[in-house]
Amino acid sequence: MKKLTTLFFAFLIVTSAGNLFAQGTSWDDAIWSIVHIDPNAPPKVQNPDWQPAEPVIRYFDLGDGVTVFPNFRPKPTTNTTQSELSVDVHPTNNNIIFASANASNWPVSLIYGTGVYWSTDGSNSWAGADDPGTLTGFGRNSGDPVSVIGLDGRWYENYISNSSGQGVSVSTNNGVSWSTYTVAPNPGSLADKNHFMVDKHPTSPYLHRAYCVWTDFGGANNYDAVVRYSTNFGQTWSTSINLSNSLSSYLNQGANVQTGPNGEVYVTWAVYIDGTVTTGEDGIGFAKSTDGGLTWSTPIYAYQATNFGIRTNSLPGKGMRANSFPSMAVDRSGGPNNGTIYITWSQRGVTPAGSDPDVVLIKSTNGGTTWTTPIRVNDDPLSNGKDQFSPGVL
């Protein structure tokens, strides 16, 4: 079984087709995920001058060394969109890869929801579909994909349901057929910006337990980060547990959930304190459970600085949406860093970042009780006008 011994970062530039989708008009500005087609928007066409990057194999001398092969398209298409990607690898068989994306037709007139794609031969060949409604037992949804493979080989795909609650589809036969379950109903407006994880550690007392986190818009947990757990492979779920309401914040969003080597469950999220999203994020929230999600610690700030975040609907000069939602990883290797928690995000204008977005990282070696000060990950010259954002760590 492959263990986590080295931190890997993926720097992703996520674009938002602002002229295709209405965002922040009829919906609350704080809602990030769900989009609606704007019938009055002019058609957008792909840039005919775009050229793919040169297919070069690159080697990076990191620890034992990392070889990065050229980009390729696992499910190429000329008439659909694929964005906001998620991917996982089977914990004991790295030939099995499961991925997903927000998908629609092109030019956009119909949102399919979550396209799913998989390989069982080490990425030599791929199956799946942009339109999940063509798969046995799956059905269309409202997107925001999260792909996870459990230690027993179950595939889980989490997404916003058509009712704007949370749903999950599960396959026990490598995508041949699916069973679809409700994680949570619509809380009143939308269950937004979800994340999902399954406990995969073979000696965990909560092995196979599934966890889903998101932000409630509406109801008793309005604007707060919540969590539910399942003890029967996603078929039924606990009631929602509010993780963030004692932080006296305006909004808690972009939650990420991970598990530790002894069954610990950790959740981190972005915190907005000053009553608006327009000035960026103000904190990184954190909470944990040591009893399989039944009870949770009082939330703390793993990091806090006024307006450190980069949230915008149009990154200056780029026309792209961006945010400082955190990504988290936990070392479960059994090695010298076993149990260490790592959180990364993008920030600007606050040390150690410069005037443009930089990627920073903090860690905790005591289960999240205390955290290091942020370090800047990218090593280009400070404040050079280059943007680094949407990092991922695993």
Salt bridges, closest charged atoms under 4 A:
GLU84 OE2 - ARG321 NH2 3.86
ASP88 OD2 - LYS200 NZ 2.63
ASP131 OD2 - ARG140 NH2 2.59
ASP152 OD2 - ARG154 NH1 2.46
ASP358 OD1 - ARG376 NH2 3.19
ASP380 OD1 - ARG376 NH2 3.12
ASP387 OD2 - LYS318 NZ 2.96
